[in-house]
Amino acid sequence: MSNRDIDIWKPSHPNIKTVEWLLSYGGQHTVKPHDVSLIVAAAGFHYRSVHEARRLLVDDKLALTVPNLLKTLFPSVGKKCNTADIRRYLDRFFKNGTPSEDSEVYKTVEVNLDINNAFAPAVVCAAYEVIKRDTSGILAIDETNPLYSMFACHVAYTDPAKQLEELGMHFDFFRQQQGMKVVPPEVQVHKTNADHVHISFPANMKKSVEDLFVSRGKPQQVVLTEAAKNMAFGTYFYPKTKNHPHIDRAFVGLEETTSLEWIVLYQDKIDKNLPLAVKSLNLAGQAFKKQFPNRSILCVANVIETADVTIAQAKFMFPYIVVRKSLWNQFYSPTFAHVITYIRARQVDGP
């Protein structure tokens, strides 16, 4: 053996073009764009899963739906997986931060992690019982599970901006069901004196599509709706109105140690327009603070393409988080960050 240094090569996930090439057998077969969308949803950017999905698509002529793909992929990619250990690892990630490589919880799943510390979507779905066996032993899919909806978004190919909003909503409902906190342990809330802000989701949370802001009067002014003025703990607002003023999502969380209620406001943007997100969230925060002076405000700018350091974020008037590319793994985890990668690629490349 020589004494030369060894450089560790860390391959990146395959991008959209790579996935399309793999699925087409190197250009030998035509693959529909919508099929690519479904396969990325069920297989992620996980090489073995994409390979298996390609086999199903071309060789087995499988009817392409996310449930079919998940049910068929799991027996293959999940052969050597202990789903209880995988669930324990992800629970630890969202509750305590990334497990160290010398920890027991890491060692038990190391063989199932890819080079970017992500699990295949089918394996994660099995770990959280999206995939489970019915009374006859046949694999079935629980399509009511919010984790399923994170992968099986109906607008995944046609409307990337909408998919980003829905991913965020389903991600929140998934974390709420698992007893996880609003702010992941490795994510810092800026403009606050606390080392970490421990906000809990409501124990029972239901979705409302009611608007929180509306334009009225001449000249038009954006004001709170009655639903906003009576914003209750336990309701998750995802307004149905397209281009809803100021916010895309909102709910009331609870800081358990102080019993302080926090109004959590989201702006989801697939581009890098952080200045607009800051302006909108500030306006929403001011309106809610006036209506609820005893509640704190947390602004979450899910602006996935913004730069790591910007002048705009200094203009936030309230505690805030900017979920930018460098924070995807800490906020969503490496396992779910691939969905963001896909959303951005669809926006850039188009259908």
Buried (B, 14 or more C-beta within 10 A) or exposed (E): EEEEEEEEEEEEBBBBEBBBBBBBEEEEEEBEBEBBBBBBBBBBBBBEBBBBBBEBBBEEEBEBEBBBBBBBBBEBBBEEBBBEBBBBBBBBBBBEEBBEEEEEBBEBBEEBBBEBBBBBBBBBBBBBEBBBEEEEEEBBBBEEBBBBBBBBBEBBBBBBBBBBBBBBBBBBBBBBBBEBBBBBBBBEBEBBEEEBBBBBBBEEBEEBEBBBBBEEEEEEEBBBBEBBEEBEBEBBBBBEEEEBBBBBBBBBBBBEEEEBBBBBBBBBBBBBBBBBBBBBBBBBBBBBBEBBEEBBBBBBBBBBBBBEEBEBBEEBBBBBBBBBBEBBBBBBBBBBBBBBBBBBBBBEEEE
